[in-house]
Amino acid sequence: MRSRERGSASLVCLGVGLALAALAFGFATAGGLIVGRHRARNAADAGALAGAMAAWRGSAAACAAADRLAAANGGRLTGCRLAGPVVTVTVEVLTGNGLKAAAGARAGPVQSVRGGPGEAVDLAEGDRGGG
């Protein structure tokens, strides 16, 4: 080995190490966003269901219930709307790397695909509402 080539492998190893570190950082960031999105969906679903349960008491009560459940699931309620018996919420959570993930959910009473709220449909009989 020539003396002027001495140490060149160290630079290659340093470059490979930095590339691997950048790749690991990218995967960690993506993983944090995926986990954050799932947490936001869970918080939004819980908030929407809680809001729908309290919808009969009015918009303020429905949104307060949605806010409590979203917070209990690690989220922050950023939007809440009551349209009839249906509650629509948006929630955001902070991920482990300081970024925000948001999700929305809607909940209300179950209605038949074929008819109105008074018509019962037995989904166990194979009718999945597809036609």
C-alpha positions, 0 to 999 in steps of 0.5 A: 500500500502506498503511503499517500493512499493511507487513510482513504478507507477511513473516508469511505467508511465515514461516508457509508456510516453517514449514509446509513445514519441518514437512512436510519433517521429517515426510517425513524421519521417515517415510522413516527409519522405512521404511529402518529397517524394511527394515534390520531385516527384512534383519538378521532374515532373515540372523540366522534363516538363520544360526541355522537353519544352526547349529540342529543344534548346539543352541539356544546355537549357533543363537542365537549365529550368529543374533546374529553375522549380525544384528549384521553387518547393523546389527541387535541380536538381541532374541529367539531361539527354537529349536523343532526345526530352526526358528529364530525371531528378532526384531531391532531397528535404530536409525534415523537419527533415533534411533527403533527399528525391529523385525522378526522372521524364521523359518527352517528346513529346506524341507518339502513342502506335501503330505507330510513332510520325506522327500517331494520336490515339484518346484515347477518342474513347476507345483505351487506347493503350492496344492492 
